[in-house]
Amino acid sequence: MDTITEKEKNEFREFLSVIYGEQAKRWDINLKVLELFGQLIQSSDSCSRYMDMVPRPLVVGSIIKWASKQARDAVIRQLKNGGKHYLICLRAVGLSRKTDFIMASQGLLG
Amino acid sequence: MTIGKHIYVLLALMLALAGCQSVNPEDSEAVLGKGVRHELVLNQRLSLPAPEVYGKISPDEDLVIFSGRGNSVGYRWIDKEEVEFIGSNKSPYHFFNGAFNKPSTEEENRFLEGFGKIVDRSFVSTNNLEFYLFDLGGRQKIYILSGSLDFVTEITSSGDLKNIFKVSTQYSYIQ
């Protein structure tokens, strides 16, 4: 696995804070949190209309290899380039998963 | 929401009675319903049966997690501020009641979309409280609602929630 850098962690904290509020900026970002983020992103068809119409690694059916820095960089790049409305749309989708994220950030999810 | 603002946990009583070393913390079924019942009181209003065996309690702004060896249970309260944050102008009760029974708004439908496939669900209404248990295939969620409360409670566990559901429906009450 490619080590998740502090810069990457801060990028993902920013994305998660749009979905879950400021407290997400205190979450530890580990592989489990990123996997949950991937599941959240791929669980919503209704929000996809807010995403830029560019080739995207987030298309439903593709599995994001979060352990790979290249994959993480691609996701970060895509979300930074016009993903804000998409992330806001994910707030309702992600409501039932907030506790999962917190538990994962504390290492309490297997 | 400030950290611990609305949480009222009878920690002193729980810690004083924390001699339940003979109960296996990994067995979430065994941790409830043994002898003296410990209460977890949320927002000074909703009393729930609390886990009796745990190694760690982790309170956060809107969540408290009880952790024992190999198992964790999180109790989270969702208030109007959070429902507004996701885009709904309904009260927490009406948002979740609507989502679970007759979803009509975009936010309610998106919330259900986030569940993924619902494998099974159970419902109990008692004591002015509505209890919903959802099996989402790999994870389970309990939601506790009441028209008399200005928040909704969500229970999440890394293990099975069926016994917590059963005991919660029997022993929860509004103060």
Chai-1 contact restraints between the chains, C-beta under 6 A:
chainA,res_idxA,chainB,res_idxB,connection_type,confidence,min_distance_angstrom,max_distance_angstrom,comment,restraint_id
A,Q23,B,E61,contact,1.0,0.0,6.0,A-B,restraint_1
A,S43,B,G114,contact,1.0,0.0,6.0,A-B,restraint_2
A,S43,B,G116,contact,1.0,0.0,6.0,A-B,restraint_3
A,S44,B,E113,contact,1.0,0.0,6.0,A-B,restraint_4
A,S46,B,R110,contact,1.0,0.0,6.0,A-B,restraint_5
A,R91,B,I86,contact,1.0,0.0,6.0,A-B,restraint_6
A,A92,B,I86,contact,1.0,0.0,6.0,A-B,restraint_7
A,A92,B,E107,contact,1.0,0.0,6.0,A-B,restraint_8
A,A92,B,R110,contact,1.0,0.0,6.0,A-B,restraint_9
A,A92,B,F111,contact,1.0,0.0,6.0,A-B,restraint_10
A,V93,B,R110,contact,1.0,0.0,6.0,A-B,restraint_11
A,V93,B,E113,contact,1.0,0.0,6.0,A-B,restraint_12
A,V93,B,G114,contact,1.0,0.0,6.0,A-B,restraint_13
A,G94,B,G114,contact,1.0,0.0,6.0,A-B,restraint_14
A,L95,B,I86,contact,1.0,0.0,6.0,A-B,restraint_15
A,L95,B,F111,contact,1.0,0.0,6.0,A-B,restraint_16
A,S96,B,G114,contact,1.0,0.0,6.0,A-B,restraint_17
A,S96,B,F115,contact,1.0,0.0,6.0,A-B,restraint_18
A,T99,B,G74,contact,1.0,0.0,6.0,A-B,restraint_19
A,T99,B,R76,contact,1.0,0.0,6.0,A-B,restraint_20
A,T99,B,T156,contact,1.0,0.0,6.0,A-B,restraint_21
A,M103,B,S72,contact,1.0,0.0,6.0,A-B,restraint_22
A,L108,B,S72,contact,1.0,0.0,6.0,A-B,restraint_23
A,L109,B,S158,contact,1.0,0.0,6.0,A-B,restraint_24
